[in-house]
Amino acid sequence: MFATSLAFVDLETTGMSAADDRVTEVGIVRVDDGACVQEWSSLVNPECSIPAAIQAMTGITNAMVADAPTFERVADEVQKRVAGCIFVAHNARFDYGFLKREFGRLGRAFNAKVLCTVKLSRRLYADAGRHNLDAVIERHGLPVSNRHRALGDARVLWEFVQALYRSRAADDVDAAVARVLKRPSLPPHLAPDALDGIPETPGVYRFYGLNALPLYIGKSVNLRERIAAHFSSDYRSANDIRLSAELTRIEFEETAGELGALLREARLIKTMLPAHNQRLRRCAELVALEIASEPGPPEYVPSAAIEPSAARTLYGPFASRRAARRTLLDVARQAALCWKMLGLDHRGGPCFARQLRKCAGACVGAEPAEAHQARLRGALAPYAMRPWPYPGMVAVRETNITGTRTEVHVFRDWCWLGSAGDDGELQELVE
């Protein structure tokens, strides 16, 4: 068996949305050492009405759950039953997501290593057309009792895994499980439990080597999953291979959500300049193009000189002067603009584009300079920088899924001024 302890889990719910719907039944089959099997199930009072269609499918009615315990009362039992196990479920994102949401409503974390048997079936039986539970039952001739009830379906999953080991070589099954789990092969200088304390929440993470400055900074809506992906056994990135060789420790910061993680990552990269980050590092060459009211070549405006109030006459921004020049060449070709009028050709006589009959002729007087300037503005319109649309600052509030962390991100003139975790920090930002 691919793990010492497995928890086969199935839930019945009032609907498909973990954010809006609730659990009505939990079924868990725990298997230790491949032999010791313990079963447990409980109806759950969802504290809301079960839709008629769901009652018809599962057989669980409002009357049946009226006197059942709420999830709060069974939460400890659920956590105890799956503790130390690989969490096995069919379409595991659904069941695991519902449990995380239910625990989150109680202000509690719920984390487990998750194996989806849909993904496992697809990996081992790639030619099979369907992989829903009914198809799996039919394909493997699995015994079924109480289909669409939590414990009955959890038993089917245990039967499925046993059937895999009867019909396939154990090494093939173990390899498929490892691929689905994406078990990380940790770098040699990291402790074996280095990932254990990393939460499945949004945030940023920093990889360190022997020096004080980080090697790499990243962000994710699921820190543990993203960090583990760097160390999957089949490295897909040369950068990950180099990081693995150098990495000695990991630090992380939780955020309320994805926006906070994006903002924090950008600031950390620009201030700490990690060696393995390139895209978000400070770009001193950033420029915008400015088109004057009078005919003439566009001006290249460095980022430090850009005023939000002047955005109506600016186009970009571009990563460098060279990138801005490439854009001018592109729009010149598309709109038959004059290279000389764009400052791209300084020779005497007609511009190079005119010689190729790809210029409307502003360089030889065939087109008025004012008309060319108007066409240039039109060609650059997709690159126009929008002026700040608000009279002052705006704030974006972000709250995590459990409601235990809230951040307010404050912006003005397209600039992020900072984020506040409470009213006092927000007041400081505003002032």
Secondary structure as UniProt FT lines:
FT   STRAND          5..13
FT   TURN            18..20
FT   STRAND          23..32
FT   TURN            33..35
FT   STRAND          36..43
FT   HELIX           52..58
FT   HELIX           62..65
FT   TURN            66..67
FT   HELIX           71..82
FT   TURN            83..84
FT   STRAND          86..89
FT   TURN            90..91
FT   HELIX           92..105
FT   TURN            106..107
FT   STRAND          113..116
FT   HELIX           117..124
FT   TURN            126..127
FT   HELIX           133..140
FT   TURN            147..148
FT   HELIX           150..167
FT   HELIX           170..181
FT   TURN            188..189
FT   TURN            192..197
FT   STRAND          203..208
FT   STRAND          214..220
FT   HELIX           223..229
FT   TURN            230..231
FT   HELIX           238..246
FT   STRAND          249..254
FT   HELIX           258..272
FT   TURN            275..276
FT   TURN            279..280
FT   TURN            284..285
FT   STRAND          287..290
FT   STRAND          299..302
FT   HELIX           303..305
FT   HELIX           308..313
FT   STRAND          314..318
FT   HELIX           321..335
FT   TURN            339..343
FT   HELIX           352..355
FT   TURN            356..357
FT   HELIX           362..364
FT   HELIX           369..380
FT   HELIX           381..383
FT   STRAND          394..399
FT   TURN            401..402
FT   STRAND          406..412
FT   TURN            413..414
FT   STRAND          415..420
FT   HELIX           423..430
//
